[in-house]
Amino acid sequence: MNRIIKHIKGHHQGGTIVFFGGIHGNETAGVFALETVLKTLDRDIIHGSIYGVSGNLQALKSNQRYLDKDLNRLWTKEQLRALQKKTSFNSEEHEQLELFQLLEEIIASNSGPFYFIDFHTTSSKTLPFITINDALINRKFSKLFPVPIVLGIEEYLNGPLLSYINELGYVSLGFESGQHDEKEAIDNCISFIYLTLVYAEIIDRIHIDTFENYYQQLQSNAQQVSDIFEVVYLHQIQKDEVFKMKEGFKSFQNITKETVLATSNQKTIKSSYNARLFMPLYQSKGSEGFFVIKTIKPFFLKLSAILRRLKFDGLLVVLPGISWENNKKEALKVNLKVAKFFAKSIFHLLGYRNKKLNANHVLLYNRERASKSKDYKNEIWY
């Protein structure tokens, strides 16, 4: 198995799209879909470059989520700095180093705009859906697809690959295509690949005869759900915790308060929300037991877009206990003594979801200020 499934350099100028499959070794749908689609594409119709990349090669060979560490939880600045200094590596660190070097090479040797798509599947039954870091360029591009979109997962997970790519400022989407090992998951990935190639203007729509079929397949498998949701809760499995999800739940299933969801050390876990269940865990490896999501009302999506374009967050630093972390204005530093007086929803409106704690402050990171929006301003969808 090769790291690069296929690289196609088109005969025409254009952007660069990078598809990842198998970042988790038991999630093979993306790899199979990329192998199926990329071998059929003719360079004559391609504008720019297409890369299909295999993620965790050793875990893919073993059909395991990971061997030593979760490769999709390692992409922090601290981990990457430490990686450069190491001389010996565990299995996932070796994979990460190769992927990191490949990413740098792709970005240095190709022209933008850049698009990054990471394919995953889930252990439970699910609608196909998109996960994004909450930047406006990600929202705009994601809305082209007829599937639900989930924001804010970066607030609960540390070190996903796409969070690192978002820090670089590029459009990047995660696509969860279905349940592990189901043929429908592969078919959904295939449809998503074709739609992405058209929407990113890598291939003209006229060259994909069955474009409407691919669109309708995703729309049908998503059961006509195309709302935007946000994560409001995660049950994080602790070390030595014995967690067991109650059988039969599906992603996006409606739940009510007091619904019995799981057991933790043989104690019942009940829902505290009238909402939807998201990604219940039905596999042995993984530390996220389940998420809870709620629909975001369109009014608040529009309001947040307006406030971000106005860079309204610049006014927050006049308030007591809030300042910029540095001159680059990459993060807000909020004193923990005053943080409790500020509603989380205000920061969410302005694009602040990712956070880091130290002894006295919480650092809130904004994907909006990092976004390379100018690179996409001439794209049809922008």
C-alpha positions as CSV (number, residue, x, y, z in Angstrom):
1,M,0.0,0.0,0.0
2,N,1.4,3.4,-1.0
3,R,1.1,6.7,0.8
4,I,0.0,8.4,-2.4
5,I,-2.9,6.5,-3.9
6,K,-2.7,8.6,-7.0
7,H,-1.5,12.1,-8.0
8,I,-3.0,13.6,-11.2
9,K,-1.5,16.8,-12.6
10,G,-4.0,18.3,-15.0
11,H,-3.2,19.8,-18.4
12,H,-4.9,23.0,-17.4
13,Q,-4.2,25.6,-14.6
14,G,-6.2,25.4,-11.5
15,G,-6.3,24.8,-7.8
16,T,-5.1,21.8,-5.7
17,I,-7.3,19.3,-3.9
18,V,-6.0,16.7,-1.4
19,F,-8.2,13.8,-0.3
20,F,-7.2,11.8,2.7
21,G,-8.5,8.2,3.4
22,G,-7.7,5.9,6.3
23,I,-6.4,8.3,8.9
24,H,-8.1,5.8,11.1
25,G,-7.1,2.3,9.9
26,N,-10.5,0.7,10.4
27,E,-12.1,3.3,8.2
28,T,-11.3,2.1,4.7
29,A,-14.2,3.5,2.7
30,G,-12.3,6.6,1.6
31,V,-9.3,4.6,0.4
32,F,-11.5,2.3,-1.7
33,A,-13.4,5.3,-3.1
34,L,-10.3,7.2,-4.1
35,E,-8.8,4.1,-5.7
36,T,-12.0,3.6,-7.7
37,V,-12.4,7.3,-8.9
38,L,-8.9,8.5,-9.5
39,K,-8.0,5.7,-11.8
40,T,-10.8,6.8,-14.2
41,L,-9.8,10.5,-14.5
42,D,-8.2,11.8,-17.6
43,R,-5.5,14.6,-17.2
44,D,-7.0,16.3,-20.2
45,I,-10.1,17.4,-18.3
46,I,-8.4,18.4,-15.0
47,H,-7.6,21.9,-14.0
48,G,-4.8,21.9,-11.4
49,S,-3.8,18.9,-9.2
50,I,-5.6,16.1,-7.4
51,Y,-3.9,14.0,-4.7
52,G,-5.4,10.9,-3.0
53,V,-3.5,10.1,0.2
54,S,-3.6,7.1,2.5
55,G,-3.4,8.0,6.1
56,N,-2.3,5.4,8.7
57,L,-0.7,2.7,6.5
58,Q,0.2,0.3,9.2
59,A,-3.2,0.5,10.9
60,L,-4.9,0.1,7.6
61,K,-3.0,-3.2,7.1
62,S,-4.2,-4.4,10.5
63,N,-7.7,-2.9,10.1
64,Q,-7.2,-1.2,13.4
65,R,-8.2,2.4,14.3
66,Y,-4.6,2.9,15.4
67,L,-1.7,0.9,16.8
68,D,-0.1,3.1,19.4
69,K,-1.9,6.4,19.4
70,D,-4.8,7.9,17.6
71,L,-3.3,9.6,14.5
72,N,-6.2,12.0,14.3
73,R,-5.4,13.4,17.8
74,L,-1.8,14.3,17.3
75,W,-1.9,17.4,15.1
76,T,-1.0,20.1,17.7
77,K,1.8,22.6,17.3
78,E,3.4,21.2,20.4
79,Q,3.3,17.6,19.1
80,L,4.7,18.7,15.7
81,R,7.6,20.6,17.3
82,A,8.4,17.6,19.5
83,L,8.2,15.3,16.4
84,Q,11.0,17.3,14.7
85,K,13.4,16.7,17.5
86,K,12.7,12.9,17.9
87,T,15.0,10.2,16.6
88,S,12.8,7.2,17.4
89,F,9.1,7.0,16.7
90,N,6.1,4.9,17.6
91,S,3.9,3.7,14.8
92,E,1.6,6.7,14.5
93,E,4.4,9.2,15.0
94,H,6.2,7.7,12.0
95,E,2.9,8.0,10.0
96,Q,2.5,11.6,11.1
97,L,6.0,12.6,10.2
98,E,5.6,11.2,6.7
99,L,2.2,12.9,6.3
100,F,3.5,16.2,7.6
101,Q,6.4,16.2,5.2
102,L,4.1,15.3,2.3
103,L,1.7,18.2,3.2
104,E,4.5,20.7,3.3
105,E,5.7,19.4,-0.1
106,I,2.2,19.6,-1.7
107,I,1.7,23.1,-0.5
108,A,5.1,24.3,-1.6
109,S,5.0,22.7,-5.0
110,N,1.4,23.5,-6.1
111,S,-0.7,26.5,-6.7
112,G,-3.9,27.4,-4.8
113,P,-6.6,27.6,-4.0
114,F,-6.2,24.5,-1.8
115,Y,-8.9,22.2,-0.7
116,F,-8.4,19.4,1.9
117,I,-11.0,16.6,2.4
118,D,-10.6,13.9,5.1
119,F,-12.8,10.8,4.7
120,H,-14.1,8.9,7.8
121,T,-16.8,6.4,8.8
122,T,-18.4,5.8,12.2
123,S,-19.0,2.7,14.3
124,S,-22.8,3.5,14.5
125,K,-25.4,3.8,11.8
126,T,-25.4,7.4,10.5
127,L,-26.5,9.8,7.8
128,P,-23.6,11.0,5.7
129,F,-22.4,14.3,7.1
130,I,-19.7,17.0,7.0
131,T,-17.7,18.2,10.0
132,I,-15.9,21.5,9.8
133,N,-13.9,23.9,11.9
134,D,-16.1,27.0,12.1
135,A,-14.6,29.4,9.5
136,L,-16.8,31.1,6.9
137,I,-14.9,29.7,4.0
138,N,-15.6,26.2,5.3
139,R,-19.3,27.0,5.9
140,K,-19.7,28.4,2.4
141,F,-18.1,25.5,0.6
142,S,-19.8,22.9,2.8
143,K,-23.3,24.3,2.0
144,L,-22.9,23.2,-1.6
145,F,-23.4,19.5,-0.5
146,P,-26.9,18.1,0.3
147,V,-25.9,16.7,3.7
148,P,-26.0,17.9,7.3
149,I,-23.0,20.0,8.6
150,V,-21.7,19.8,12.2
151,L,-19.8,22.8,13.6
152,G,-17.7,23.0,16.8
153,I,-16.3,19.6,17.2
154,E,-12.8,21.2,17.4
155,E,-13.9,22.6,20.8
156,Y,-14.0,19.1,22.2
157,L,-11.2,17.2,20.3
158,N,-7.5,17.9,20.6
159,G,-5.3,17.5,17.6
160,P,-7.4,16.5,14.5
161,L,-5.6,16.7,11.2
162,L,-8.1,19.2,9.8
163,S,-7.8,21.5,12.8
164,Y,-4.1,21.8,11.9
165,I,-4.9,22.5,8.2
166,N,-7.4,25.1,9.3
167,E,-4.7,26.9,11.3
168,L,-2.9,27.2,7.9
169,G,-6.0,29.0,6.6
170,Y,-7.3,26.5,4.0
171,V,-10.7,25.1,3.2
172,S,-10.9,21.7,4.8
173,L,-13.8,19.4,5.4
174,G,-14.3,16.1,7.1
175,F,-16.8,13.8,5.4
176,E,-18.3,11.0,7.4
177,S,-19.8,8.7,4.8
178,G,-21.5,6.0,6.8
179,Q,-20.9,3.0,9.0
180,H,-17.6,1.1,8.9
181,D,-17.4,-1.5,6.1
182,E,-20.8,-0.7,4.6
183,K,-20.9,-0.5,0.8
184,E,-23.0,2.6,1.1
185,A,-20.2,4.4,2.9
186,I,-17.9,3.8,-0.2
187,D,-20.6,4.9,-2.6
188,N,-21.2,8.1,-0.6
189,C,-17.5,8.8,-0.7
190,I,-17.4,8.3,-4.5
191,S,-20.3,10.8,-4.9
192,F,-18.6,13.3,-2.6
193,I,-15.4,13.1,-4.6
194,Y,-17.1,13.9,-7.8
195,L,-19.1,16.7,-6.3
196,T,-16.0,18.2,-4.7
197,L,-14.0,18.1,-7.9
198,V,-16.8,20.0,-9.7
199,Y,-17.4,22.6,-6.9
200,A,-13.7,23.2,-6.6
201,E,-13.5,23.8,-10.4
202,I,-11.0,21.0,-10.8
203,I,-13.3,19.3,-13.4
204,D,-16.0,21.0,-15.4
205,R,-19.5,19.6,-14.6
206,I,-20.1,18.7,-18.3
207,H,-17.4,16.0,-18.0
208,I,-19.3,14.1,-15.3
209,D,-22.4,12.7,-17.0
210,T,-23.9,11.3,-13.7
211,F,-23.3,14.4,-11.6
212,E,-27.0,14.8,-10.7
213,N,-27.2,11.1,-9.7
214,Y,-24.3,11.6,-7.3
215,Y,-26.0,14.7,-5.8
216,Q,-29.3,12.9,-5.4
217,Q,-27.7,9.8,-3.9
218,L,-26.1,12.0,-1.1
219,Q,-29.4,13.9,-0.7
220,S,-31.4,10.7,-0.4
221,N,-29.0,8.9,2.0
222,A,-29.0,12.1,4.2
223,Q,-32.8,11.8,4.3
224,Q,-33.1,15.3,3.0
225,V,-31.4,16.7,6.2
226,S,-29.1,19.6,5.3
227,D,-29.3,21.7,8.5
228,I,-26.2,23.1,10.3
229,F,-25.7,21.7,13.8
230,E,-23.3,22.4,16.6
231,V,-21.9,20.2,19.3
232,V,-23.2,21.1,22.8
233,Y,-21.9,18.1,24.7
234,L,-19.3,15.3,24.7
235,H,-19.1,12.3,27.0
236,Q,-15.3,12.0,27.3
237,I,-14.3,8.5,28.4
238,Q,-11.8,8.7,31.2
239,K,-8.8,6.4,31.7
240,D,-9.9,3.1,33.3
241,E,-13.6,4.0,32.8
242,V,-15.8,1.1,31.7
243,F,-18.1,2.7,29.2
244,K,-20.8,0.9,27.2
245,M,-23.2,2.6,24.8
246,K,-26.7,1.3,24.9
247,E,-27.4,-0.7,21.7
248,G,-29.4,0.5,18.8
249,F,-28.7,4.3,18.7
250,K,-27.9,6.0,15.4
251,S,-26.1,9.3,14.7
252,F,-28.6,12.2,14.3
253,Q,-31.3,10.3,16.2
254,N,-33.6,12.6,18.2
255,I,-33.3,12.2,22.0
256,T,-35.1,13.7,24.9
257,K,-34.1,14.5,28.5
258,E,-33.7,11.5,30.7
259,T,-33.2,9.1,27.7
260,V,-30.9,6.4,28.9
261,L,-27.8,6.5,26.6
262,A,-25.1,4.4,28.1
263,T,-23.5,3.1,31.3
264,S,-20.3,4.3,32.9
265,N,-18.8,1.9,35.4
266,Q,-22.2,0.3,35.5
267,K,-23.9,3.6,36.4
268,T,-26.6,4.8,34.0
269,I,-25.9,7.9,31.8
270,K,-29.0,9.9,30.9
271,S,-29.4,12.7,28.4
272,S,-29.6,16.2,29.8
273,Y,-30.9,17.6,26.4
274,N,-33.8,17.5,24.0
275,A,-31.5,17.3,21.0
276,R,-29.9,14.8,18.7
277,L,-27.4,12.1,19.5
278,F,-24.2,12.2,17.5
279,M,-21.5,9.5,16.8
280,P,-22.3,7.0,19.6
281,L,-19.3,4.8,20.1
282,Y,-19.7,1.1,19.3
283,Q,-16.1,0.0,19.0
284,S,-13.4,-0.8,21.5
285,K,-10.9,1.9,20.6
286,G,-11.8,5.6,21.0
287,S,-12.2,8.0,23.9
288,E,-15.4,9.9,22.8
289,G,-18.4,8.0,24.1
290,F,-21.0,10.1,22.3
291,F,-21.8,13.7,21.4
292,V,-25.0,15.7,21.6
293,I,-25.8,18.3,18.8
294,K,-28.4,20.9,18.3
295,T,-29.6,22.8,15.2
296,I,-28.3,26.3,14.7
297,K,-31.0,28.8,13.7
298,P,-30.3,30.5,10.3
299,F,-30.5,34.0,12.0
300,F,-27.5,33.3,14.2
301,L,-25.5,31.9,11.3
302,K,-26.2,35.2,9.3
303,L,-25.4,37.3,12.4
304,S,-22.1,35.6,13.0
305,A,-21.1,36.0,9.4
306,I,-21.8,39.8,9.6
307,L,-19.9,40.2,12.9
308,R,-16.9,38.3,11.6
309,R,-16.7,40.3,8.4
310,L,-16.7,43.5,10.6
311,K,-14.0,42.0,12.8
312,F,-16.3,42.8,15.8
313,D,-14.1,40.6,18.0
314,G,-11.6,43.5,18.0
315,L,-14.0,45.3,20.4
316,L,-13.8,42.5,23.0
317,V,-10.3,43.5,24.1
318,V,-11.6,46.8,25.6
319,L,-13.5,44.7,28.2
320,P,-11.8,43.8,31.5
321,G,-9.8,40.6,31.6
322,I,-9.7,40.1,27.8
323,S,-6.6,40.9,25.7
324,W,-4.8,39.6,22.6
325,E,-2.3,36.8,23.2
326,N,0.2,38.5,20.9
327,N,0.5,41.2,18.2
328,K,-0.6,38.7,15.5
329,K,-4.1,38.7,17.1
330,E,-4.3,34.9,16.7
331,A,-6.0,34.3,20.0
332,L,-7.9,36.0,22.8
333,K,-6.5,35.6,26.3
334,V,-9.4,35.6,28.8
335,N,-8.7,35.8,32.5
336,L,-10.4,32.8,34.1
337,K,-11.7,35.0,36.9
338,V,-13.9,36.9,34.5
339,A,-14.4,34.3,31.8
340,K,-17.5,32.9,33.7
341,F,-19.3,36.2,33.1
342,F,-19.1,35.9,29.3
343,A,-21.6,33.7,27.5
344,K,-19.9,31.0,25.4
345,S,-22.4,31.8,22.6
346,I,-20.9,35.3,22.2
347,F,-17.5,33.8,21.4
348,H,-19.0,31.2,19.1
349,L,-20.7,34.0,17.1
350,L,-17.3,35.6,16.5
351,G,-15.6,32.3,15.5
352,Y,-13.9,31.4,18.8
353,R,-14.3,27.7,19.5
354,N,-10.9,26.2,19.9
355,K,-9.4,26.7,23.3
356,K,-6.4,26.0,25.5
357,L,-6.2,26.4,29.3
358,N,-3.3,27.4,31.5
359,A,-3.2,28.2,35.2
360,N,-4.8,31.7,34.9
361,H,-6.2,32.1,31.4
362,V,-8.1,30.4,28.7
363,L,-6.8,31.0,25.1
364,L,-9.5,31.2,22.5
365,Y,-8.5,30.7,18.9
366,N,-10.3,32.1,15.9
367,R,-10.2,30.3,12.6
368,E,-11.6,33.4,10.8
369,R,-8.5,35.5,11.3
370,A,-6.3,32.7,10.0
371,S,-8.4,32.0,6.9
372,K,-6.9,32.7,3.5
373,S,-10.2,34.0,2.3
374,K,-8.5,36.1,-0.5
375,D,-7.3,32.8,-2.1
376,Y,-11.0,31.8,-2.7
377,K,-12.6,35.1,-3.6
378,N,-12.7,34.3,-7.3
379,E,-14.2,30.9,-6.8
380,I,-17.7,30.5,-8.0
381,W,-19.1,29.4,-4.6
382,Y,-17.4,32.2,-2.6
